[in-house]
Amino acid sequence: MSILIPQEPRGTPNRWKTIAIILAVLVATQLLFTGVLLTEIISLRRDYSKQYLKLKNLQNQKEALLNKYITLNQTLNKWLESYEKLRKKVNLHSGTNDVKPLITPEDPGVSQLVLSLTGGWQRPGNTRELLDDAFILYNWVVENIEYRSDSPYPVLPPTPDGPLEFREDVWQFANETLQLSAGDCEDMAILLCSLILNYLDGVYPVECIIIEGSSEAHVAVQLYLGNGKIVILDPAGRYYTCDAFWQITAKDVETEVHEWLNYWAPILGSGVHVSAVFSDEIYVEFASTENYISWMLGRGVSS
């Protein structure tokens, strides 16, 4: 009896070899792909880190620049505030800003002068004493303050880079006029207004009154006694409200203001009219003299 030994099929070793080679190739490819992928990931991570550092640096620069901008802006605002304060102080003397601060009845020099000249209002409510003392103050200004025309005065613009202008006016404080013993019409009026306000201590309204014509403007003082009665005191013009015997008195607003305007018409030019009144508390502008008269007659002051 013979024994049969099974024989392997032809080509079997070659198949396993091929499979092994394929697996090896696959594994090698996988390893290669994994290596490339890891390299790319590492590279991307490195690039990301660089970009992150750049962004972080830019962010720090941005914050530093923002802080610098805030500091510079604060410095600029302080500088502009300082400029505006300087502008108000300078332009106050040009008459282009609010001129109410120029009236200073509480100034020590003003108070001392009023007391030395009048002794104060000894009989408050006595109109005759008031008018006589107001005339004393008026005469003192006329006799002791020399009329002096102004030289050109600078007017600062709203912004520092604006154009510088010049006006032919310098508006002085009362104490400046006292120290200089000189000034023009508005300086004399501001001083006299401050003196009478100090004397009256709020009993009657006293203001500077501005009139304008086609060629010039002028400033004096008005004292309103109520009931439509007014006294105009004009030291620069050597004019005051008086009766036929040259005694200071009060007259109807409409009558007296037109008489005063006629007095100035030959000098100020055509169309002379009241344009404004001001004191330490008010500044009122008028379109016409009639507008001014209506305003005056509507005031609630009684004698």
BANUDO-437163 format. One record per residue (C-alpha): x, y negated, z negated; residue number from 1; residue in one letter. Coordinates in steps of 0.02 Angstrom, whole numbers, padded with zeros to 5 digits. Example, Ala and Ser with C-alpha at 12.3 -4.5 7.8 and 13.67 -1.06 7.14 Angstrom:
REM BANUDO-437163
{pt {00615, 00225, -00390}, 1, a}
{pt {00684, 00053, -00357}, 2, s}
END
This chain:
REM BANUDO-437163
{pt {00000, 00000, 00000}, 1, m}
{pt {00073, -00163, 00050}, 2, s}
{pt {00058, -00328, -00052}, 3, i}
{pt {00012, -00489, 00039}, 4, l}
{pt {00093, -00647, -00026}, 5, i}
{pt {-00008, -00804, 00014}, 6, p}
{pt {00086, -00930, 00112}, 7, q}
{pt {00067, -01119, 00095}, 8, e}
{pt {-00015, -01207, 00239}, 9, p}
{pt {00101, -01286, 00357}, 10, r}
{pt {00128, -01475, 00333}, 11, g}
{pt {00080, -01482, 00146}, 12, t}
{pt {00249, -01548, 00085}, 13, p}
{pt {00245, -01685, 00214}, 14, n}
{pt {00072, -01741, 00158}, 15, r}
{pt {00125, -01760, -00024}, 16, w}
{pt {00279, -01851, 00030}, 17, k}
{pt {00175, -01970, 00133}, 18, t}
{pt {00057, -01997, -00013}, 19, i}
{pt {00204, -02029, -00127}, 20, a}
{pt {00278, -02153, -00006}, 21, i}
{pt {00111, -02242, 00011}, 22, i}
{pt {00092, -02250, -00177}, 23, l}
{pt {00268, -02314, -00194}, 24, a}
{pt {00235, -02447, -00064}, 25, v}
{pt {00073, -02496, -00149}, 26, l}
{pt {00157, -02507, -00318}, 27, v}
{pt {00302, -02606, -00245}, 28, a}
{pt {00180, -02721, -00157}, 29, t}
{pt {00082, -02744, -00317}, 30, q}
{pt {00239, -02781, -00413}, 31, l}
{pt {00297, -02900, -00280}, 32, l}
{pt {00128, -02988, -00276}, 33, f}
{pt {00126, -02996, -00465}, 34, t}
{pt {00300, -03068, -00466}, 35, g}
{pt {00256, -03199, -00337}, 36, v}
{pt {00097, -03240, -00431}, 37, l}
{pt {00191, -03257, -00595}, 38, l}
{pt {00321, -03367, -00509}, 39, t}
{pt {00183, -03477, -00438}, 40, e}
{pt {00096, -03487, -00606}, 41, i}
{pt {00259, -03535, -00691}, 42, i}
{pt {00291, -03666, -00556}, 43, s}
{pt {00115, -03735, -00571}, 44, l}
{pt {00130, -03739, -00758}, 45, r}
{pt {00296, -03832, -00743}, 46, r}
{pt {00218, -03956, -00620}, 47, d}
{pt {00068, -03978, -00734}, 48, y}
{pt {00182, -04014, -00881}, 49, s}
{pt {00274, -04144, -00778}, 50, k}
{pt {00112, -04224, -00720}, 51, q}
{pt {00044, -04222, -00896}, 52, y}
{pt {00199, -04309, -00961}, 53, l}
{pt {00184, -04438, -00821}, 54, k}
{pt {00001, -04468, -00862}, 55, l}
{pt {00041, -04479, -01046}, 56, k}
{pt {00179, -04605, -01009}, 57, n}
{pt {00061, -04705, -00897}, 58, l}
{pt {-00071, -04701, -01034}, 59, q}
{pt {00056, -04768, -01159}, 60, n}
{pt {00108, -04902, -01035}, 61, q}
{pt {-00074, -04947, -01007}, 62, k}
{pt {-00104, -04964, -01195}, 63, e}
{pt {00054, -05068, -01214}, 64, a}
{pt {00002, -05182, -01071}, 65, l}
{pt {-00175, -05195, -01141}, 66, l}
{pt {-00107, -05245, -01312}, 67, n}
{pt {00009, -05370, -01228}, 68, k}
{pt {-00139, -05440, -01129}, 69, y}
{pt {-00242, -05457, -01288}, 70, i}
{pt {-00099, -05548, -01375}, 71, t}
{pt {-00070, -05663, -01226}, 72, l}
{pt {-00257, -05697, -01211}, 73, n}
{pt {-00268, -05741, -01396}, 74, q}
{pt {-00119, -05857, -01375}, 75, t}
{pt {-00200, -05936, -01222}, 76, l}
{pt {-00365, -05963, -01315}, 77, n}
{pt {-00274, -06044, -01461}, 78, k}
{pt {-00180, -06155, -01340}, 79, w}
{pt {-00341, -06203, -01250}, 80, l}
{pt {-00424, -06241, -01417}, 81, e}
{pt {-00277, -06351, -01465}, 82, s}
{pt {-00286, -06437, -01296}, 83, y}
{pt {-00473, -06469, -01318}, 84, e}
{pt {-00445, -06545, -01490}, 85, k}
{pt {-00309, -06656, -01417}, 86, l}
{pt {-00420, -06700, -01269}, 87, r}
{pt {-00561, -06755, -01385}, 88, k}
{pt {-00444, -06861, -01489}, 89, k}
{pt {-00366, -06942, -01336}, 90, v}
{pt {-00527, -06966, -01238}, 91, n}
{pt {-00618, -07034, -01391}, 92, l}
{pt {-00512, -07191, -01369}, 93, h}
{pt {-00559, -07201, -01185}, 94, s}
{pt {-00746, -07205, -01221}, 95, g}
{pt {-00774, -07052, -01112}, 96, t}
{pt {-00817, -06934, -01257}, 97, n}
{pt {-00939, -06949, -01401}, 98, d}
{pt {-00899, -07121, -01475}, 99, v}
{pt {-01001, -07101, -01635}, 100, k}
{pt {-00846, -07054, -01738}, 101, p}
{pt {-00773, -07226, -01700}, 102, l}
{pt {-00903, -07307, -01816}, 103, i}
{pt {-00830, -07287, -01991}, 104, t}
{pt {-00929, -07379, -02127}, 105, p}
{pt {-00847, -07271, -02262}, 106, e}
{pt {-00669, -07317, -02213}, 107, d}
{pt {-00577, -07387, -02366}, 108, p}
{pt {-00514, -07538, -02270}, 109, g}
{pt {-00691, -07577, -02211}, 110, v}
{pt {-00764, -07559, -02387}, 111, s}
{pt {-00630, -07669, -02463}, 112, q}
{pt {-00656, -07806, -02334}, 113, l}
{pt {-00846, -07807, -02355}, 114, v}
{pt {-00830, -07819, -02543}, 115, l}
{pt {-00700, -07957, -02536}, 116, s}
{pt {-00800, -08062, -02411}, 117, l}
{pt {-00977, -08040, -02477}, 118, t}
{pt {-00970, -07960, -02648}, 119, g}
{pt {-01099, -07837, -02584}, 120, g}
{pt {-01287, -07860, -02567}, 121, w}
{pt {-01327, -07941, -02734}, 122, q}
{pt {-01515, -07949, -02705}, 123, r}
{pt {-01560, -07795, -02602}, 124, p}
{pt {-01715, -07830, -02498}, 125, g}
{pt {-01678, -08017, -02485}, 126, n}
{pt {-01669, -08045, -02296}, 127, t}
{pt {-01594, -08219, -02311}, 128, r}
{pt {-01447, -08155, -02412}, 129, e}
{pt {-01426, -08012, -02288}, 130, l}
{pt {-01422, -08129, -02138}, 131, l}
{pt {-01302, -08251, -02222}, 132, d}
{pt {-01182, -08110, -02270}, 133, d}
{pt {-01195, -08032, -02096}, 134, a}
{pt {-01147, -08202, -02026}, 135, f}
{pt {-00997, -08209, -02144}, 136, i}
{pt {-00939, -08039, -02079}, 137, l}
{pt {-00969, -08095, -01899}, 138, y}
{pt {-00869, -08255, -01925}, 139, n}
{pt {-00725, -08159, -02004}, 140, w}
{pt {-00710, -08049, -01850}, 141, v}
{pt {-00720, -08200, -01734}, 142, v}
{pt {-00586, -08295, -01829}, 143, e}
{pt {-00468, -08152, -01873}, 144, n}
{pt {-00473, -08030, -01728}, 145, i}
{pt {-00386, -08094, -01572}, 146, e}
{pt {-00468, -08048, -01409}, 147, y}
{pt {-00347, -07940, -01309}, 148, r}
{pt {-00381, -07853, -01144}, 149, s}
{pt {-00336, -07670, -01132}, 150, d}
{pt {-00203, -07590, -01025}, 151, s}
{pt {-00241, -07430, -00927}, 152, p}
{pt {-00274, -07282, -01041}, 153, y}
{pt {-00261, -07097, -00993}, 154, p}
{pt {-00413, -06983, -00986}, 155, v}
{pt {-00370, -06799, -01005}, 156, l}
{pt {-00462, -06679, -00887}, 157, p}
{pt {-00574, -06536, -00950}, 158, p}
{pt {-00439, -06410, -00904}, 159, t}
{pt {-00250, -06434, -00921}, 160, p}
{pt {-00223, -06412, -00734}, 161, d}
{pt {-00348, -06550, -00689}, 162, g}
{pt {-00302, -06723, -00628}, 163, p}
{pt {-00256, -06859, -00754}, 164, l}
{pt {-00363, -07015, -00740}, 165, e}
{pt {-00344, -07190, -00812}, 166, f}
{pt {-00474, -07313, -00878}, 167, r}
{pt {-00458, -07497, -00914}, 168, e}
{pt {-00523, -07470, -01091}, 169, d}
{pt {-00450, -07419, -01259}, 170, v}
{pt {-00584, -07395, -01393}, 171, w}
{pt {-00510, -07422, -01566}, 172, q}
{pt {-00564, -07365, -01738}, 173, f}
{pt {-00615, -07504, -01856}, 174, a}
{pt {-00458, -07483, -01962}, 175, n}
{pt {-00349, -07490, -01805}, 176, e}
{pt {-00427, -07656, -01756}, 177, t}
{pt {-00397, -07719, -01934}, 178, l}
{pt {-00215, -07664, -01928}, 179, q}
{pt {-00184, -07739, -01756}, 180, l}
{pt {-00290, -07895, -01786}, 181, s}
{pt {-00332, -07881, -01601}, 182, a}
{pt {-00452, -07794, -01484}, 183, g}
{pt {-00578, -07822, -01347}, 184, d}
{pt {-00768, -07827, -01352}, 185, c}
{pt {-00801, -07645, -01400}, 186, e}
{pt {-00663, -07649, -01532}, 187, d}
{pt {-00737, -07805, -01613}, 188, m}
{pt {-00912, -07732, -01604}, 189, a}
{pt {-00858, -07565, -01679}, 190, i}
{pt {-00773, -07657, -01823}, 191, l}
{pt {-00921, -07773, -01856}, 192, l}
{pt {-01045, -07629, -01844}, 193, c}
{pt {-00944, -07530, -01971}, 194, s}
{pt {-00937, -07682, -02088}, 195, l}
{pt {-01125, -07716, -02083}, 196, i}
{pt {-01168, -07531, -02102}, 197, l}
{pt {-01059, -07524, -02256}, 198, n}
{pt {-01145, -07680, -02325}, 199, y}
{pt {-01322, -07616, -02292}, 200, l}
{pt {-01292, -07437, -02348}, 201, d}
{pt {-01431, -07371, -02235}, 202, g}
{pt {-01568, -07498, -02274}, 203, v}
{pt {-01582, -07558, -02093}, 204, y}
{pt {-01519, -07485, -01929}, 205, p}
{pt {-01361, -07563, -01858}, 206, v}
{pt {-01289, -07511, -01691}, 207, e}
{pt {-01170, -07562, -01555}, 208, c}
{pt {-01268, -07612, -01400}, 209, i}
{pt {-01195, -07591, -01225}, 210, i}
{pt {-01249, -07697, -01076}, 211, i}
{pt {-01194, -07674, -00896}, 212, e}
{pt {-01198, -07779, -00738}, 213, g}
{pt {-01138, -07751, -00561}, 214, s}
{pt {-00959, -07798, -00604}, 215, s}
{pt {-00930, -07779, -00791}, 216, e}
{pt {-00995, -07705, -00953}, 217, a}
{pt {-00999, -07778, -01128}, 218, h}
{pt {-01026, -07719, -01308}, 219, v}
{pt {-01097, -07813, -01459}, 220, a}
{pt {-01193, -07772, -01619}, 221, v}
{pt {-01379, -07768, -01654}, 222, q}
{pt {-01463, -07772, -01824}, 223, l}
{pt {-01644, -07714, -01822}, 224, y}
{pt {-01752, -07780, -01965}, 225, l}
{pt {-01912, -07693, -01915}, 226, g}
{pt {-02078, -07764, -01854}, 227, n}
{pt {-01998, -07797, -01685}, 228, g}
{pt {-01867, -07916, -01756}, 229, k}
{pt {-01685, -07907, -01704}, 230, i}
{pt {-01521, -07998, -01734}, 231, v}
{pt {-01382, -07990, -01603}, 232, i}
{pt {-01204, -08022, -01661}, 233, l}
{pt {-01078, -08035, -01519}, 234, d}
{pt {-00906, -08084, -01587}, 235, p}
{pt {-00814, -08065, -01421}, 236, a}
{pt {-00945, -08173, -01334}, 237, g}
{pt {-00958, -08299, -01477}, 238, r}
{pt {-01145, -08270, -01477}, 239, y}
{pt {-01267, -08237, -01619}, 240, y}
{pt {-01456, -08247, -01638}, 241, t}
{pt {-01494, -08419, -01710}, 242, c}
{pt {-01629, -08551, -01726}, 243, d}
{pt {-01626, -08729, -01659}, 244, a}
{pt {-01510, -08781, -01802}, 245, f}
{pt {-01383, -08643, -01764}, 246, w}
{pt {-01433, -08547, -01920}, 247, q}
{pt {-01429, -08357, -01901}, 248, i}
{pt {-01603, -08286, -01889}, 249, t}
{pt {-01703, -08139, -01821}, 250, a}
{pt {-01809, -08148, -01663}, 251, k}
{pt {-01928, -08037, -01566}, 252, d}
{pt {-01834, -07897, -01478}, 253, v}
{pt {-01896, -07938, -01303}, 254, e}
{pt {-01865, -08125, -01318}, 255, t}
{pt {-01691, -08110, -01394}, 256, e}
{pt {-01623, -07970, -01284}, 257, v}
{pt {-01671, -08063, -01124}, 258, h}
{pt {-01594, -08224, -01191}, 259, e}
{pt {-01433, -08130, -01228}, 260, w}
{pt {-01434, -08045, -01057}, 261, l}
{pt {-01455, -08214, -00972}, 262, n}
{pt {-01307, -08278, -01073}, 263, y}
{pt {-01198, -08140, -00995}, 264, w}
{pt {-01273, -08132, -00820}, 265, a}
{pt {-01150, -08257, -00741}, 266, p}
{pt {-01004, -08152, -00802}, 267, i}
{pt {-01065, -07972, -00788}, 268, l}
{pt {-01145, -07991, -00618}, 269, g}
{pt {-01316, -07948, -00552}, 270, s}
{pt {-01434, -07821, -00629}, 271, g}
{pt {-01376, -07847, -00807}, 272, v}
{pt {-01469, -07726, -00920}, 273, h}
{pt {-01456, -07632, -01084}, 274, v}
{pt {-01379, -07462, -01050}, 275, s}
{pt {-01352, -07386, -01223}, 276, a}
{pt {-01345, -07408, -01410}, 277, v}
{pt {-01239, -07306, -01530}, 278, f}
{pt {-01188, -07296, -01712}, 279, s}
{pt {-01107, -07165, -01822}, 280, d}
{pt {-01268, -07063, -01810}, 281, e}
{pt {-01346, -07093, -01638}, 282, i}
{pt {-01305, -07121, -01456}, 283, y}
{pt {-01453, -07166, -01345}, 284, v}
{pt {-01444, -07210, -01160}, 285, e}
{pt {-01575, -07313, -01066}, 286, f}
{pt {-01623, -07322, -00883}, 287, a}
{pt {-01674, -07504, -00900}, 288, s}
{pt {-01694, -07647, -01022}, 289, t}
{pt {-01881, -07614, -01027}, 290, e}
{pt {-01845, -07435, -01077}, 291, n}
{pt {-01734, -07502, -01217}, 292, y}
{pt {-01867, -07625, -01277}, 293, i}
{pt {-01999, -07487, -01286}, 294, s}
{pt {-01879, -07380, -01387}, 295, w}
{pt {-01840, -07522, -01507}, 296, m}
{pt {-02023, -07566, -01535}, 297, l}
{pt {-02061, -07383, -01571}, 298, g}
{pt {-01936, -07373, -01715}, 299, r}
{pt {-02012, -07340, -01885}, 300, g}
{pt {-01929, -07476, -01988}, 301, v}
{pt {-02029, -07602, -02086}, 302, s}
{pt {-01961, -07759, -02166}, 303, s}
END
